[in-house]
Each structure stands twice: as C-alpha cells, then as structure tokens.
Amino acid sequence: VSTQSTWEIKLFELKNMKAIECKENCQTVEEKLKEKQEKEEKKKGELVVIGNDSGKGKLQKRFEKFRNLRMHQIKVQKQLDVMEHLDRSSVEFRELLRKKFIETAKKYIGTPYDKRFHKPGSDLRKSKLFLDCCALIRQCVYDLRKDFGFVLPV
C-alpha cells in the first residue's frame, strides 16, 4: 500500500469523523432549539405548570376547578334567591316542608351514631357518615337548604 493511499484513507476517516461529529452537533442543536421553543410556549401560558408535581398542578386545571366550584356556588345562590321570594308563612308551604323534612330524615335510617360504638372491622365502623341527633337535623336542613332558604352554621 502506498503512502499516498494511507494518507487518503486517514483523510477519509477524518472527514467521516468530522461528518459524524457535525451530525451529532446538528442533532443537539436541533434538540436545544426544540427545548427553547417549548420554554417560550410555556412562557406564553400554554403549558404553565406550578410546582413540580408531574402536571397535576397545572394552573389551567386549578383555575377550571375553582371556576366550576364558583359557578356551582352562584347557581345555588340564585336558586336560594328565587326560593326567598316564596311565601314561607303559608300553611301549605310549611306542611309541604315538614313532609320533605321527614322524608329526608328517613333516608338516614340505619346510619351509625358514632364510630366508637361499633367493633373494629364491622361494616358500620367503616361507614363514612356518622349522625347523632344534632347532626341528623343539620344534615336534613342542609339537604333541604333550597327549600329552607338558609344553611345552619357548622
């Protein structure tokens, strides 16, 4: 093999290495450009993330949740305002309200009184709702808050 061909081979290898190096650099430059574009999109508000909780704390989701809650509160308040104009002093309204209250209270028959009165592992102890006499009244009034026009404070 002649020296010229050896030099040609080495030159060819160097050119290939430079080409591979250039290709890798070009890819990293493209990746950096994509990352920069993503950062710019985040700044625009399209992908805003609060905290580091893998997307669970997106500002848009939190705002949507807040907005839905607020819209529900406004809807309930409007219904209460409409009910406020009813003649609550009429005998018919009071009788109807009493019947609704009794029917609502009957829904809670079988609800355990207190967790401590039931054995560990029993179904009643695992219940999510426990009602004593006062809590039963509060729960019924809360369920009928639109009819009553108010909610009892906790």
Salt bridges, closest charged atoms under 4 A:
GLU95 OE1 - ARG98 NH1 3.37
GLU103 OE2 - LYS106 NZ 3.79
ASP114 OD2 - ARG116 NE 3.14
ASP147 OD1 - LYS100 NZ 3.13
